[in-house]
Amino acid sequence: MIWLAALGLAVAASAGLEVFWRSRGHRPTTNGTGTEVEPWVEARARATGDAFVLVGQSRAQAGFCGETFRQRCPDQEFVNLAVSGLPPLATLRDLAGDDDFHGTILCSVVPHVFEPSELDAQQEYVDAYHHRDALAGWLELDLAPWFRARMASLQPKLALPRVAIDLALRRPLPTPDYVTVNGDRSMVIDFSATDVERLRTWRIERTRRGLANRTIPSPARWAEDVRDIVPWIRAIEARGGRVIFVRFPTSGEHVAITEHYYPRADYWDRLADLTGVRTFHFADDPRTAHFVCPDTSHLDWSDAPRFTAALLDVLEPWLAGSSGDESAAPPRGR
Amino acid sequence: MLFNSSTFLVFFAVVLAVHYSPISWRLKKHSLLWASYLFYAAWNPPFVVLLWLSTLVDWTAAQRIAISEDRRRKRAWLVLSLVSNLGLLAFFKYGNFALENLQALLSACGVVYQPPALDILLPVGISFYTFQTLSYTLDVYFGRAKPWHSFLDFALYVTFFPQLVAGPIVRATCFLPQCVEPRRATRDQFGWGLMLLLLGLFQKVVVADALLAPIVDQVYGTGFGPSGTAAWQGTVAFAGQIFCDFAGYSSCAIGAAMCLGFSLPENFRFPYAAIGFSDFWRRWHISLSTWLRDYLYVPLGGNRRGAMRTHGNLMATMLIGGLWHGASWTFVVWGGLHGAFLVVERWLRRHLPERRFWSTALGRLALGAATFACVCLAWVFFRAESFDQAWEISTAMLGFGSEIGAGLTRAQAMTVHVVMGALLLSHAALRNDRLELAVARLPHWSKALFASCLLVLVIHSPGDQRAFLYFQF
């Protein structure tokens, strides 16, 4: 009886907390839990066969809507392996070396990710996947991410000890994050929940400073770097898979700054010829060119489904053909 | 597999279902044994072989010791057990440490030696199960126990999952007799077992991990350079963290075992209310301190061979106890400090005249506070990453540092004061009591409320899932 009463009270209290935090605008998220690697490892394990795999950084994680893809292609396994803040080529290399994978990789890139210093950025995630033990992996059926993806009150920032300290110090209760990550690892950015002007200024300054501090490789040097990854692409294609490089939307000053350091004609436009695969730049098609990133770098959650649908419309002829089918429109490299 | 993971929840539910199903006791023991191997394999499957090796060696050695008439043969079997168990421990735990020290020693002598990079992975819990199996062979050798008749029971004793990776270190004489008759928890025992599990999770997840660990990590992080106040706050927080982490594990272990109908020995008894260091070691990690007493201190001569020899034995025991915790000289210094505290306490007890003041509440409070302060000073060496850091923090604590060093935020300072204040008060209040009895005195409604509060706090304290600190030992 004591335990039944305790369980009942605990369930009631948890439900009350959930209702309370949701009423204050909080949504479930797996972000900021310090355990971002585990869901990635779990997702990576599903990237086999002819799966459709999204590889990239936060721009892809926020801009590509998994739900929209699943509605369009209900029979196709969709795997989101994008990692916020980390250039993606280590994951591409890993998939290239995986004989069980012969699917499609939608790889979100910008020119600097091909530089040698960026190649291992996601290697920590890849290593975690390969170092997981088969038996241990099978046993570690961690239910926590499943609950975190469904309960707003399980965010670390809403941890009761932390909230209690805040209350004791008469601090305001935590406000909702404008960025949340769903259970399928897709990112939801709600710019209406933050000060967009401030964020835009910070983002532009960060981009400007980041590029100013880089040693920009000459186009020739960069081309050499790109050629280094071509064997990975060929390996995937040899198994019947394919790679598509996509430039996800950016806006305003962000476009101007990146164009200044990495002129499109010298870098992006050469990518298709250098790699021999399809590339798509969001600005090249009216269906995707009109989207605006409020912070200049990421799409708002409300635009992500429409952008994804538009992108899939553009890619559909390519996706319908086999990897070696050159007849499908639109033309390569545009 | 961690007690604070949802995997364990599922695993334990399945184990309980099988244990309380209508199958034979022998089958139940088999299921517990294989569940224990699975529990261990969840961390690193190949190291299960070490468990098998340890089980086989000590089982065989004890049987041979018992049937041998010749004293030299008995001793040979004991040596085999000691060499194989301590050899494995030495290789896996101290291999790199020994090579590094050999390199430093040769370098001091002008010899350049580059040891091979061994890259040895420490099998979790090896220090615990090594001591546990050794105690069985030693007990049989010294005639304190007879060799057990059932290999299945013995294998379960070595492997029993609740205490396998971080204790308590259970004696064969305590566990094996429990394997004879079918074990089934009464309703009260089952309820108390669940309460201990929940209490252990609360200590680990809420107090150690969510509240104290971030503060300790900051003070003991590289380049923090704490002020004297922050050094004390960080170290006192560590005292709370390591207690709640380790006692939390022990509570979970004892609780899980109790739900299955097994009784494991108490491992902590409100240690921060200790008055003096001998009292502290009767309350802290009791299963280790009694192991060291029975199998090291007493065989060395204990206190039977004069004051000097007693002091030497105390120091040797504590130094080895320090080294048992980890392959680093900082752990040896931690053990040495506790050895020194015990020697000084013993000397003071013999040489200082008795005064009534020390028996009064104020006197006992002063002695308890002094004990806690010294224990905290020793914890610095236990937690510090290096001697440089230990020196920096301990000098800051002793007032030789700089008060312009880094401090904690108001929230962090308040957390340390509130949490540690509550912890110390609870230890003082329950010093001469037993937790089980204290909880039993509560009315039913408050027990339900208490359990639900613990449950809600455990569920709603998400964050980094940290392994138990004692796993590394």
Interface residues (C-beta under 8 A of the other chain):
Chain A: M1 I2 W3 A5 A6 L7 G8 L9 A10 A13 S14 L17 T33 G34 T35 D133 L135 A136 L139 E140 L141 D142 L143 A144 F147 R148 S153 L154 Q155 P156 L158 A159 L160 P161 R162 I165 D166 A168 L169
Chain B: M1 S5 S6 T7 L9 V10 F11 L38 A41 A42 W43 N44 P45 G191 L194 V206 A210 L211 R410 A411 M414 T415 V418 H444 W445 K447 A448 L449 A451 S452 L455 V456 L457 I459 H460 S461 P462 G463 D464 Q465
